[in-house]
Amino acid sequence: MGDIAWKRLIEEKIAPRSSIKVQTYFIAARLVAQGLGICIVDRFTAESNLTENICIASFDPPLNITIKGLHLENKGLPKVVQEFIPYLTDVF
């Protein structure tokens, strides 16, 4: 997702400058909540980290990403996963 977002920024001639780079969305969102910049996250992560100090902006047109799932061939998918997969295809 980061590579896709970075490519879009470059295409739009936006040159972000960053002195802090983190490896988790949670830390990035917490830094934003403290007024230390912006972060690019999926919609669900953004909505779950909303506070009075945070707002959400979207790419227009939206970024398209491919989601792939892997599971062991000799094990069936748990019921919760079977129910979750159609939800993903409806959202994306």
N, C-alpha and C positions, 0 to 999 in steps of 0.2 A: 504494500500500500504506500509505503514511504517513497519508493522509486517512482511510482505512478504520479504521486502528488508533486514530487520534485520536478519531474518532466513537465508537468502542466505549468508550474511556476516559471520555469525557464521559457516555455513557449509563450507565456504571457509577459515576458520580459520583466519578471519580478525577481530581484536578487536578494533573497533573504540573507541576513547576517546572524550567525548564532555563535555565542560563546559558551553555551551550555548544551550538551547533548546527553540525553538519557535513554535507557533501554526499555523502560516500561511506560505504558500509557498512564498508569496510576501516578507515578512520579511527575510526569509531564503535566497532567491535569492539576496536581497539587501546586506545582510551580506557577501555573496560570492563575490559580486561585489567590496566590500571593502577589499577583501583579508583575510577574517576571516574564512576560511574553505571551506567545501563542503556542498551541500545539495542534497537530493534525491527528485526529482520531476518528474511529467509526462513529456513526450516529448513536449507537447504543451506549458507548462509553461516554460520549459527550452529554447525552441526556441524563446519564446516571451521576454525572459530576456537576450538574447545574447548581449554582449558588446565586445569591444576589449580585455577586461581583463578576459572574461569568455569563457570556452570551454565546450563541452558536451561529456560525456563518457557514454557508455551503458553497461548494464549487458549482458554477453554472457555465456550461453543462456539467452534470454530475460526473464524477470519476467512476469508471466501470472496473470492477475487480472480479476475478474468478476465485471461487471458493471450492476447494476439493477436500474430500474426506477420505480417510484411510481406515481400514479395520482389518483385523485378522480374518483370514479366509475360513479358518476352522471354528470361528466363534460367530454366533449370530449377533446382530445389532441389538442393544438394549432397547426396550420399549420407549424409553424417553427420547432416544436418538431417532427412532423411527418416526415419532411424532414431531420432532424438531425439524427434520429435513424439509417437509413440505412448507413449513413456515419460512425457511430461508429462501426457497424458490419464489415465494410470494412477495417477499420483501425486496429481493434483488432482482 
